[in-house]
Amino acid sequence: MSTALSRDTSTTVALAQDPESAQCPPVEAVPLRHSDDLRVNRYSSRFADVMEMRAPSHTVADYLDHHDGWFRRCAAPMTVQSLGPNGYALTLGRFGNFGFEVEPTIGLELLPQSEGVYRIVTAALSSPDASLQEIYDVEFNAALQLEEGSGAEPDPASETADGALTQVRWELDLCVWIRLPAVIGLLPDKLVQSSGDHLLRQIVRQISRKLTWKVQEDFHATHELPCPPRRRAPF
């Protein structure tokens, strides 16, 4: 018995002295979008909206270019953390169905405009929670395009005295992968899909509708302009 203990002790010492054995690199979590786990369900949605701004397009562009000023204000009450000069981490709040809840935090990068088009894409989080990466994955791709004086039948009441009006067309492609608890997998497929669709709609409402409303209101408030009435969400 003492011999066995001695061998175990020698083995432990040898491992401690071997840097290759003692320092194993951490295993990175595989994004759920690449997982072959049958419990991982994919949900996708497309969303489009229009913000009417009572100002010339160059004024709207200058406002959008300085997102470090408006993004945090407009994202509230969502928690926002900086991810570099153009990135933000957003904690969206709790969403769920069938007693299953998640509190997603996603990274977004606001790319500089290119020919009047702004893009927002998914960005890597600086310190992702490995346990949450096992539950959900989000791919966010959005585009905002400025159209000054477009012929898309804008609200006449939205134009300023000099007729200046810019429409910001907002399009979002959103995909969410969720690893559902095994007990939910026992439910009918259609019911499981509908629960995921419900979760996705909640995320879309939180990010898209509330954020666009607040951006529109913040722009007009900071430029001392009357804000146009909200448009009904087209979904």
N, C-alpha and C positions, 0 to 999 in steps of 0.2 A: 504493500500500500504506500509506504514511504517512497519507494522507487517510482511509482506512478506519479506521485505529487512532484517529485524532483524533475521528471521528464516534462510535466506540464509547465513547471516554473521555467525551465530552460527554453521551452518553446515560446513562452510569453516574452522572455527577455530578448530572444532572437527577433521576434516580430517587432518589438519596440525599437530595436537597433536598425531595422531594415526600413529606410525611408520610403521605398517603393511600396512596401506592404503596409506601413503605418499610415500613409497619406493617400487614401483612395479618393479620386475626384468624385464630387457629388453627381448623382445621376439626374440628368435634366428630364423634366416631365415632357412627355410627348403631347403636343397640342391635340385637343379633342378632335379637331377637324381632320387629323391624320390617324385617329384611333380606329381600330377594327372591332372595338367593343360593341356588341349588339345593343347594349343599353344606351348608347349614345345616339340621340335623335337630333336631326338637323332641321331647323326652321328658318325660313327666309321670308323677307317682305320688301316691297318697294314702296316708297313714299314720295309724294311730290306736293309742293306747296308754293305759294307766292307771297312775298312780302312787298308791300307798296311803300316806297320811301318818297316823301315830298321834298326832293332835292335832286340836283343834277348828279349824273353817275360819278363824276370825279369826286364829289363830296362824299358820296356813299363809299366809294373805293378807299378814300383816305381814312374813313372811319373803320372799315373792315381791316385795312392794313395794320392798324394799331390795336390788334386783338388783346394785347397785354392790358389795355385799359378797360375793355368792355366784357371780355369773356368771363372773368370771375364774377362780375356783378350780375351778368345775365344767367350764369349757371346756378346761382344760389336758388334754393337751399342745398343743392348738391355740393358735396365736399370736393374741392379742387386743389390739386397739388401740381406744381410746375415740373415739367419733364424737358427742360431745356428752353431755348428761345421760342420755339414754335409748338411745343407739346404740353399737354395737360393730362393728368390722371383724374378721372371723375368717379366718385362713388355714388351710384345712382339711387340707393335706397333699396328697401326690401320688396321683392316681387315673388309671387308663387301661386300655386294651385294644388289642390288635393293635399294640403298640409305640408307640401314641399316648398321651401323658400330659399332663395338665393339673394345675396346683396352684391351685385356685380360691381367691380371696379375695372374700368377700361381706360386704355391710353389712346389719346387722339392727337394727331399732328395736323396743324393748320398750315398747309403749304402756301407759299407766296403766290399771288395771283399770276395767271398766265393768260394774256389777251382777254381780260375781263372775267376770267373764270377762276374761282377759288375752290380748292379741293381739301377735304378733310378725310384723313385715312387713319387706320388703326396704327398705333405706335406701341412699342414694347414698354412695359412697366419697368421702372428701375429696380424695384424689389418685389417681384410677384410672389403672392402667397401660393406655395405649392399645393396646399390642400384645396384651395379654390380652383386652381388650374385643373384639378381632377374632376371638377363639377361642371364648369362652363367654359366656353370659348366664344369670343365675339369677333366678327369681321365687319368693320364699319367703313363704308365708302360713300362719301357725299360730295356733291358739286353745287356751287352757288354761281349763277351767271347773272351779270348785270345787263339790263336792257332799258335804255333810256328812251322814253316816249314811244314805247312799243304799241302796236295796234291790237293788243289783246283785250280790248274793251275794259280798260281800267275804270275804277269808280271815279266819275267826274268830280265828286267831292274831295277826292284825294289829291287833286292837283293844287299847286300853290298859285298865288296871284300871277306869277310870271309863267305859269304853265309847266314848271319843272316837275317831272315825275320819273322815278326810276323803279322798275320792277326787279326784284331779286328772286330769280327762280331757283328753287331749292329741291334737289333730288337726292334721295337716299336709298342705297342698297344695303340691307342689313341681313346678316346671317348669324344665327346663334346655334351653337352645339351644346347640348345639355346631357350629362350623364344622369339618367333618372334612377331613383331607387328601385330595387328589384320588385318591390310590392306594387309599384305603379305599372311595371311591365306586365302584370297579371291582368290589367284592365284591357278592354277592347282597343285595338289600334286606333280607331277613329276618335275615341275618347282621349287617348293619350296625345294624339296629334292636336286635337282641339285645345287641350290644356297648354300645350307648348305655344300654339298660336295666340292664346290668351296672354301668356307671359310675354310674347314678343310684342303684341300690341301695347302692353303696358310700357315696355321699354321705349317703343317708338313715341308714344305720347309724352313720356318724360323728357326724352332727349330732343325730339323734333319740335313738337307743338309748343311746349313751354319755352324752349330756348328761342325759337323763332319769334314768338310773341314778345318775349323780353327784349330781344335784340331790336325789334321794330320800335318798341316803346322807348328803349334806352336811346336809340339814335335820335328820335324826335325830341326827347326831353333834353338831351345834351346840346341839340342844335336849336332849341326853343321853337319847335315847330309843332303844330297840331298833329296828333297821331291819327291815321286812318282807322276805321273800325276793323276789328278782326274778321278775317274770312273763315268760313266754316271748313274744317278739315275734310279733304276729299277722300275719306275712306270709311 
